Structure formats: C-alpha cells, structure tokens
Amino acid sequence: MRFAKQLEEYRELSGPYGSSPLDPYGRFLVPGPCGRDLLVIASSGDESLGILWDHVSVSLPNRCPNWPEMCHIKGLFWSDEETVMQLHPPKSQWINNHNYCLHLWRPLKQEIPLPPSETVGDKNLGLLAGA
C-alpha cells in the first residue's frame, strides 16, 4: 500500500484520528471526483505486528460512495495493477459503525483470485449504450 504524496495535504494531523506525515495510517478528507469530500481512514498492514491486511474505509455523511469515488481512492492507495476488494462477510459477522461507509481490502501474503474475465463480460464490446 502506498500513501500518495498528494494525500499529505488532506491528512488530519491532530484530534483523535490525527497522525504524523508519512505514517502508514491516518484519516484524510480527500476531494472526490464527483465534487464531494470523502472521509478516508487508512491503515497499511504490518506483518511484524500480525496485521496482514491493508485497509481503507471511505464514507460520506448522507450516501455511500459511488464507483468513481471508490476508484479514485483505490488509485491513491494502490497501483492500477493491484487487485483490492470489497467484502460481504456472513451476516453474523457484520459490523456497521457508519451507514454510508464502504471498505477496500488487500491481503499482504496472498494474491486475490479473480474470476475468468469471460464471466464478467465481453471486453471487445466496450461500454454499452445505456449502461
């Protein structure tokens, strides 16, 4: 996981979620691609501490982040060629501290398997009209 240099100007330096510049965790208020500021809380995994996942949460005060907003944040913390995921755990393990928050995850010690591309769509079609 990387913390893009442009994130530093959006980092909260004080308060309960304050962190120091270049820390591998923190809370950020990031301008989003749709004109809304996105509240982002990020933590980089650390194998020596037994934290085996990178994690980023993204929230807004009155709606869930949309696809362009999640893609924007993904691009700030991971490269274009890294796979990250949103998870839907068993209902018995749900934890909800914010109604309009989505999470991105990446395990440190394994690659995330991807489905066969033909089960997702036909890349040759491009974006279909009305889609």
Secondary structure by P-SEA (a helix, b strand, c coil): ccccccccccccccccccccccccbbbbbcccccccccbbbbbbbbccccccbbbbbbbcccccccaaaaaaaaaaccccccccccccccccccccccccbbbbbbbcccccccccccccccccccccccc
